[in-house]
Amino acid sequence: MSTYFTLGRNFYPGFQFPICHTSENCFSDGAIKREYYKMIFVISGTGLLTLNSHTQILVAPSALCLNETDTFSLESEVSLQCNVIIFHPQIINQHFDFPVLKATNNQLSVNEIQDLYWLNPFLRKTNEFTGLLHLGLSNAQRIRNIIENIKNALDIQMDKDWPCRSRTYLIEMLFLLPRLLIIEETIVSMELHKDPGEIKEIILYLYTNYMNKITIQELTDKFHMNRTSLTERFREITGYPVMDYLIRLRLYLASKMLKETLLPISEIIERVGFSDITHFGRMFKKNFGYSPSEFRAIHCTML
């Protein structure tokens, strides 16, 4: 693929927004140095992939996170179907060109170090993690929904907020991916105190379904645990009651959207799973010390 941007049409005509999607020729650019990052979401089928000289099996559902220097080629495939999101890291931080991303932390600003977090699945390659994430069904469905939302936002461009909207969907995806790699890395220094065992799946469920209504009864039914065991074990592992943990997760995501976009606050509230505007405002101020509008006025990078 030769481009990594979407052109504005009715709103911001000619504007080159550094993100696009495709479902064609997903592996055709694997032998060249690229000017973009790429996530290939394997929807169905299987394939044999050579990635940086290592051969790996692609099995749906999975996500492949590729940076600009990764080399890859699809050796064979059976009924392989993929969706692809391509983006330049400047969509996360305007200063992120590729030399900056290779700099050491002491060469970066505090904001740049913080924003690097979103790109960890593309940057932090090791012998154990080459960029390929095998997904459970619920995680795969969540990522598929996010990609569809990105696609619709870029294709339809329904209003002046389409760049912000598509960017927040990308951030949602980039928020989810590291949790699939290391679920014990939790938000805002909420550390897991012991081996999470069966609680790991509940935590992962919260991360992939935070936008929906979730109850303790739903969790006990879904994960076949009684209420007492669930609440006691969850608090033992995370240090928080289940619903407090979920609220902190939703508030954290809302704070990122307020800081990184100009989306209407009402839309952000709905996106992170709050149904009561007053309750959201009260909880947000309790956790961050400011109302949502005050927080945006102070921290938003786009104002």
Secondary structure, DSSP 8 states (H G I E B T S, - for coil): -----EE--SSSTT-EESEEEESSSTTTTTTS--SSEEEEEEEEEEEEEEETTEEEEEESSEEEEE-TT--EEEEEEEEEEEEEEEE-GGGT-TT--HHHHTS-GGGS-HHHHHHHGGGHHHH---SS-SSEEE--HHHHHHHHHHHHHHHHHHHH--STTHHHHHHHHHHHHHHHHHHHH-TT--GGG----S--TTHHHHHHHHHHHTTS---HHHHHHHHT--HHHHHHHHHHHHSS-HHHHHHHHHHHHHHHHHHH----HHHHHHHTT---HHHHHHHHHHHHSS-HHHHHHHH-TT-
